[in-house]
Amino acid sequence: MSSTITSGHTSLMPGTQLPSVTLPLTTGESHDIAKTSGKNRLVIVYRGAFCPFCTNSLKNIQQKLSKLADANIDVLALSADPADVAKKFADENNLTFPVATGLKEADMRALGLYVSDPKDYQPQTYRFAEPAYFLITSEGKIRYICVSSFPMGGRPNVEDIIMGVEWVEGEIKRNPAFQDVIWGSK
């Protein structure tokens, strides 16, 4: 894993493999977030069920799920929430994409996420990650990454992601060497 350490924070680099982290899903199965199904994958890290910004963001993703599927992009969301909290959250918000639970602090740090402590305004006792997303290629490499240190950041714009994926795939068809172009990887 290629990373940079600054003041105790590790950053993943585009073009590298997403670290292998196996988490339980709300369905009861387990899933390695770095494993793809032959498609691009949008991995969304959300703060937790308590966060209204996360709720809006994930509802927006759900509304655009068919557009993402048409662009050969599947979706996985994950948080530090325990399984029962994440399942209730997914059910209440009609999320049909996989939702992983129980993200541990060590894994948050391995993924280059910013970690926050619970505050008085939220009823939880465990640390959580601030929002982020990773667009992973079908080979499991990070193509795009956006990691935020605050609640309103790190939100994927579905239309921009789809446009970027379609543009890159078109360029690769025209010039196969473009496959190796990963912005921000130097």
C-alpha positions in Angstrom: 0.0 0.0 0.0 1.4 3.3 -1.0 0.7 6.1 1.4 1.9 9.4 2.9 2.0 10.0 6.6 1.5 13.6 7.8 0.8 14.4 11.4 -0.4 10.9 12.0 -2.8 10.8 9.0 -2.2 8.2 6.3 -3.5 8.9 2.7 -4.1 6.2 0.1 -2.9 7.0 -3.4 -4.9 6.7 -6.6 -3.7 3.7 -8.7 -3.0 1.5 -5.7 -5.1 -1.4 -4.5 -7.8 -0.6 -1.9 -6.8 -2.3 1.3 -8.6 -5.5 2.1 -11.1 -5.0 4.9 -13.7 -7.6 5.5 -16.9 -6.4 7.2 -20.3 -7.8 7.9 -23.2 -6.7 5.7 -26.7 -5.8 7.0 -27.8 -9.1 5.3 -25.6 -11.1 7.7 -23.0 -12.0 5.1 -19.4 -10.7 5.2 -17.7 -8.8 2.4 -14.2 -7.7 1.6 -14.5 -4.1 0.4 -11.6 -4.4 -1.9 -13.2 -7.3 -3.9 -15.0 -6.3 -7.0 -17.5 -8.2 -9.1 -15.9 -7.3 -12.5 -17.4 -3.9 -12.4 -16.3 -0.5 -11.1 -17.3 0.0 -7.5 -18.3 3.1 -5.6 -17.3 2.6 -2.0 -19.0 5.2 0.2 -18.0 5.8 3.8 -20.7 7.5 5.8 -20.4 8.8 9.4 -23.4 6.8 10.7 -27.1 6.7 11.0 -27.1 9.8 13.2 -25.8 12.0 10.4 -28.5 13.8 8.3 -25.9 14.7 5.6 -25.2 11.0 5.2 -28.9 10.1 5.1 -29.4 12.6 2.3 -26.3 11.5 0.4 -27.2 7.8 0.5 -30.8 8.5 -0.5 -29.5 10.4 -3.5 -27.3 7.4 -4.4 -30.3 5.1 -4.1 -32.3 7.3 -6.4 -29.5 7.1 -9.0 -28.7 3.5 -8.5 -30.0 2.5 -12.0 -27.8 5.1 -13.7 -24.8 3.8 -11.8 -25.7 0.2 -12.8 -26.1 1.3 -16.5 -22.5 2.8 -16.2 -21.2 -0.6 -14.8 -20.7 0.8 -11.3 -21.9 -1.1 -8.2 -22.2 0.5 -4.8 -21.1 -0.4 -1.3 -21.7 1.8 1.7 -19.9 1.3 5.1 -19.7 2.8 8.5 -18.7 2.1 12.1 -22.4 1.6 13.1 -23.1 -1.8 14.7 -25.2 -4.2 12.5 -28.5 -3.5 14.2 -28.2 0.3 13.8 -27.0 0.0 10.1 -29.8 -2.5 9.2 -32.4 -0.2 10.7 -30.9 2.7 8.9 -30.8 0.9 5.5 -34.4 -0.4 6.0 -35.8 3.0 7.0 -34.2 4.6 4.0 -35.0 1.9 1.5 -31.4 1.3 0.6 -31.1 -1.7 -1.7 -27.3 -1.6 -2.2 -25.1 -3.4 0.2 -24.4 -1.7 3.5 -21.4 -2.9 5.6 -21.2 -2.4 9.3 -18.7 -2.3 12.2 -15.8 -0.4 10.6 -13.1 -0.4 13.2 -10.7 2.5 13.9 -7.6 0.6 12.7 -9.4 0.0 9.4 -10.5 3.6 9.2 -6.9 4.6 9.5 -5.7 2.0 7.0 -8.2 3.5 4.5 -6.8 7.0 5.1 -10.0 8.2 6.7 -10.4 11.0 9.3 -11.6 9.6 12.6 -13.9 11.5 15.0 -14.9 11.0 18.6 -18.6 11.0 19.6 -19.9 14.4 20.6 -22.7 15.4 23.0 -25.2 15.8 20.1 -25.1 12.1 19.1 -26.0 9.1 21.2 -23.2 6.7 20.4 -20.1 5.6 22.2 -17.8 4.5 19.3 -15.5 6.5 17.0 -16.6 6.9 13.4 -15.1 7.9 10.1 -15.8 11.2 8.4 -17.3 10.9 4.9 -15.3 9.6 2.0 -15.7 7.7 -1.3 -13.5 5.6 -3.4 -14.1 4.7 -7.0 -12.5 1.3 -7.5 -11.7 -0.2 -10.9 -12.8 -3.7 -11.8 -9.2 -4.7 -10.9 -9.6 -3.3 -7.4 -7.4 -0.2 -7.9 -8.4 3.2 -6.6 -9.2 5.4 -9.6 -10.8 8.3 -7.7 -10.7 9.1 -4.0 -12.3 11.9 -2.0 -11.7 11.9 1.8 -13.2 14.6 4.0 -12.3 15.8 7.5 -15.8 17.3 8.1 -19.4 16.2 7.9 -20.5 18.0 4.7 -17.5 16.9 2.5 -16.7 13.7 0.8 -20.1 13.4 -0.9 -20.1 11.7 -4.4 -21.7 13.6 -7.3 -23.2 10.6 -9.2 -23.4 12.4 -12.5 -19.8 13.5 -12.4 -18.6 10.1 -11.4 -20.6 8.5 -14.3 -19.3 11.0 -16.7 -15.7 10.5 -15.5 -16.0 6.7 -15.8 -17.6 6.8 -19.2 -15.0 9.3 -20.5 -12.1 7.2 -19.2 -13.5 4.0 -20.6 -13.9 5.8 -24.0 -10.3 7.0 -23.9 -9.1 3.5 -23.1 -11.0 2.1 -26.1 -9.3 4.7 -28.3 -5.9 4.4 -26.7 -5.4 1.3 -24.5 -2.3 2.9 -22.9 -4.8 5.3 -21.2 -5.6 2.5 -18.9 -2.5 3.4 -16.9 -3.5 7.1 -16.5 -4.5 7.7 -12.9 -4.8 11.3 -11.8 -3.2 12.2 -8.5 -1.0 9.1 -8.4 2.4 10.8 -8.6 
